Amino acid sequence: MKILVTGGAGFIGSHIVNAYINAGHDVIVIDNLSSGEIKLVNPKAKFYHLDIHSPEVKTILEKEKITVINHHAAQISVSASVSNPLFDANSNIIGTLQLLQNAVCLKIEKFIFASTGGAMYGEQKTFPANEEQPCEPLSPYAISKLSAETYINYYGTQYGLNTTVLRYSNVYGPHQNPHGEAGVVAIFCERLLKDQQPIINGDGEQTRDFVYVQDIVQANTIALNPQCSGLFNVGTGKETSVNFLTRCLIKASAIATSIEHGPAKKGEQKRSSIDSGKLLKGFGWKPSVSVEEGLLETFNYFKNKKT
């Protein structure tokens, strides 16, 4: 297949690019490098330093004879979406809409979209939440992802575009950016390697569904299957407290330190976990990496990166 991965220089996108290339696909990457890194782009991929809003995107899709679009380019910061909802909407809604329009015009065979499960369901009423759980987004970021999903459904219904929406829980692993707000594991790895204490917001009993990036990659490989269309949660279904996560990470690092607690984040979700039974039943996907294993792999990556 000829696959375009938008955001292919980023955390999750770069891993997907590697997997697709290893599977024998031709991969083209578009990334504006606002948060991605050129060094993360597989040398066997063809790279375009470009924003997804650029009119050149359509030319590239046509020139490269793209058959599948895997769309990971996005504004991913919840706090940034709160401070600048217009920028967030322009990136996550308008950017996605332009790609969808190009996909239909050029008769692209498949459109895969990275959405959010961690933020989509808001303050959940059931745990873990399946895809039937009402969407109650509490941030412009989650609202923009839901809006993009709705457009994707429209293009699938109206034009017959084969689409797959993957709602991720809280993804962690190698390549994650430790300088943003979204990657608590990466941030804590960096702090530990600088002999600094991890600082937990609030009491640390807030829970998240932490899923390792290679499990996310496997879901994106399955999504290439023409039969895999529709909306799917991608998570472990398990709640892990930030306190437990931090203790596991300290153990994995073998660094003697204590945990510091800072003020709680205003409006932060208390609990989150999502049910991926639909993807398991339909295509056999299930998480294969435990939190303990994933944290060890992630810490070693940051440790080796530093040396």
Disulfide bonds with the S-S distance in Angstrom:
none
